[in-house]
Structure formats: structure tokens, C-alpha cells
Amino acid sequence: MTLFLGLGIAGIVLLLLTLVFDGVLEGLFGGAGLLDGLFDGLLSLPVVAGFVSMLGFGGALVLGTTGLGAGPATAVGAGAGAGAGWLTWRLSRALMRDDPAAVPRGTDLVGSPGSVVTAIPADGYGEVLVRLAGQPLKLAAKSTEAVPRGAEIWVEESLSPTSVAVRPARS
């Protein structure tokens, strides 16, 4: 029974270590060419920790409640560990598969209104504040004519990911 409880506690400790130190423990094995890719899926440390803890606690539970020997307790614990490992693997795959939304690009700003934060000299750079998907975005801006601070502008083109060409909004 002590061996099973030790395995259960060791699995919980390993799981806590993987949660606290995130990828550090898995990174320890990154230098060994033989182990490349082994810790990405079914042999990830959280899966192994789930298996070991359920093997230990499941075996201890069977051994303590039924009076069966160590062999049946190990078999039941291994089955419980395999189930826990599989569930951990499926959950981690579902969490890692988060498909991010499309990343906004500078061309998405073309035609957007905004306001000048830092005055823009003729053929020079200043700063503008525009909204992209409801979020304020401050960018460097260039204009062919001088635009004072606080003036409304329209984005004409994207010059780079952090700068745009603008024109004053005429009322």
C-alpha cells in the first residue's frame, strides 16, 4: 500500500512541478536528440503525472478496500492511470488547439477615421490615433500637408505595420 500511495503522491508532485515550472522541465530533455518530439503529446509530463498518480491512488484504493493482492491492484491502477492520462492528453490538445482570429494588418486601416495626437508637418511625420476592431491604436503618420494636433484625419494607405499615410478630413 505504501508503494501505491508513494506513486500517487509522486504523480501529484510531478504535476505541480509541471504547472509551476511550465516548460522548464520539458526543456531539460530538449538537448537530447533521441527524445525530440517525445514530450509533445502522449508522453508530455502532465500526461505522465496523471498516469502515475492514478496508478498509485487507484492501486491503493483497490488494495485497501478489497483485500485483493498487488497484481489486481496494479492492473486496476494501470487502467485508471491510462484513463487519466488519456483525458489529460485530450484536454491539453483541446486547450492548445485554440485557433486565433486573423491578425489585423495595416491595410485594414485604410479608410479609417482618426485624430492627430502629435501635429504632422508637411511631408513629415506625426502621430495619429485610430480605432481598429474597437481598440485604440497609435501610429506614426505622414501627410503631404501640415495637419494640426486634434484634427480629424482619414487613413489613405499603410506605409508599414506601424505607420500610415493620412489626409485631413474635410467637412
N, C-alpha and C positions, 0 to 999 in steps of 0.2 A: 504494500500500500504506500509506503514511504517513497518508493521509486516513482510510482504514478503521480503522487502529489508533487514530487520534485519536478517531474516533466511538465506538469500543468503550470507550476509557478515559473519555471524557466521560460515557457512559451509566453506567459503574460509579461515577464520582464523583457523578453526579446521584442514583443510588440510595443511596449512602452519605449524602448530604446529606438525602434524604427520611427515612432511618432515624434519623439523629441529630437532626434538627430537626422531626421528626414532622409536625405540621400547619402549621408556621410558613411554609414555602414555599408551600403551597397557600393559606394565609391572605393572602398578598401579593396574590393575584388576587381576593380577596373583595370589594373595593371597586368593581370594575368591573362594572357591570350587564350588559354583554354576555357576560361569562364566567360568570355564575351557573349552577351545575349542571354545567358542562363538566368539572370536575376531580373529579367524584364517581364516575365509572365507567370507561369505556374510555379516557378522557383523563386519568386520575389520573397523578400524577408517577411512581409506581413502574412503571406500565404503560409510560409513555413512556420511562423509563430502561431498562427491559428491552428494548424495541424498538430503541432507539438502540444499546445495547451489542451486541445480537446482530446488528444490521445491520452494525456496524463489524467485529466479530470474525468473523462469517460471511463477509463480503466479503473480509477479509484472508486468511482461510483458503483460500477458493476462488482468489483471485488468486495466492497464494504457492504453492499445491500443483498447480494445473492449468495455469497459464500462460494461461488464458483472459483476455479483456480486462475492462475495468472494467464494461462493460454486464452480462455474465453474472454477474460477481461481485456487482454491486449487486442483481440480481434474486434471486440465492440469499440474499444477506444480508437483503433485504427480506422474503423468505419466512421465514427463520429468526427475524427480528425480529417478524414478525406472530405466529408461533407462540409465541415467548417472551412477547410482550405479552398474548396470549390466555390463556396459562397463568397469568401473573401476575394478570390480571383475575379469572379463575375462583378462584384460591387466595384472593385478598383478599375476594372475595364470600363464599366459604365461611367464612372466619375472621370476617367481620363479621356473619354471619347467626346467630351464637350466640344461641339463644333462652334467656333467663334463666328460672330457675324462678319460680314465683309468689312474690311478695313477701309475707312474713308480715305479718299485720295484728294489731292489738291484740285483736280478737275471738278470734283463735286461742289466746289465753292463758286465756280463760275456762275455769274448772275445773282449771287447772294448780296443782300444789302449789308451794310455795316457802318461803323462810325470811326472817325480818326481819333486815335489816342495820343499820338505824337505827330505834330504837324509834318506834312510831307512837302519838301521844297520841290520846285520844278525840276524834273529829271533826277530827282534824288529819292532817298528812302526815308520813310517814317514808319509808324505802326498803326494798324487798324484792329478793331475788334469786330469779328463776325461770329455768327452762330452756325454751328454745324450739328445737326441732329439734336438741337436744343441746348447744346453745350457752348459756352463762350470760348472763342479761340482767338488768341492774339498772334498776329502775324506781321512780319516785315512787309511793307507795301511801297510800291514805286508808282509814280504818276508823272505824266508828261507836263502837267501844270501844278502849280502850288495849291495845296489843299490845307486849310487851317484846322487846328485841333477842334474836335467836336462836330465837324462837318459830316454829313451823310455821304456814303460812297457806294458804288457798285463794283463788285469784283469782275474784271474783264478776262483775266487769264491767270493761270498758275505758273509762276516762274520756277518754283522749286517746292519741296514739301513745306518749307517754312516762309515762303514769300509769294506775293501776288502782285499783279498789275491792277490798278484801280482807276476809276474815273469818278469825279464828283457827281452826286445825284442832283439833277436839275429839277426844280419844282415848277 
